[in-house]
Amino acid sequence: MINPNSSIAELNAMNRDTLMEQLGIEYIEVTLGYVHARMPVNQRTRQPMGILHGGSSLALAETAGSLGSAFIVDLDKNDVRGSHMSANHVRAARNGFVHAHARIIHQGKNTHVWNIDIMDDDGQLVSTCRLTNFIIARNQ
């Protein structure tokens, strides 16, 4: 289990030298069953037409939901693996930040299902995503 007493700085430090660092993803709030993360809309996350790339949104959503599952399970005994991701992109974002609000909607023994809404700085919905994570027991 990621230590529930970990500071946001400690959680963000785990992203060094990863895709999350490359995209500028940072955690804002993490509690049991909820993760708020944000990502800048900039040259690293936009597509050629100057709007947020859908793949960047999916990376943000999966990052938030995966951390949420890792925060819940005992990582000494289990691995968390993404199984399925879907998204509906409903509004373009061109600048500022987008904020992922991940909420667990199913917490089973072997699967977690997360709903992740991605909002712009004005609170407008940009994308809504659904993530299913497998919880896999490690061989002891």
SULCOR-V796324 format. One record per run of one state. SS is the DSSP state (hx for helix, st for strand, lp for the rest). FROM is the first residue (numbers start at 1). TO is the last residue. If there is no record, write none. Layout:
SS&FROM&TO  SS&FROM&TO
//
This chain:
lp&1&7  hx&8&13  lp&14&18  hx&19&23  lp&24&25  st&26&31  lp&32&33  st&34&40  lp&41&45  st&46&46  lp&47&51  st&52&52  lp&53&53  hx&54&72  lp&73&77  st&78&89  lp&90&96  st&97&107  lp&108&110  st&111&120  lp&121&124  st&125&137  lp&138&140
//
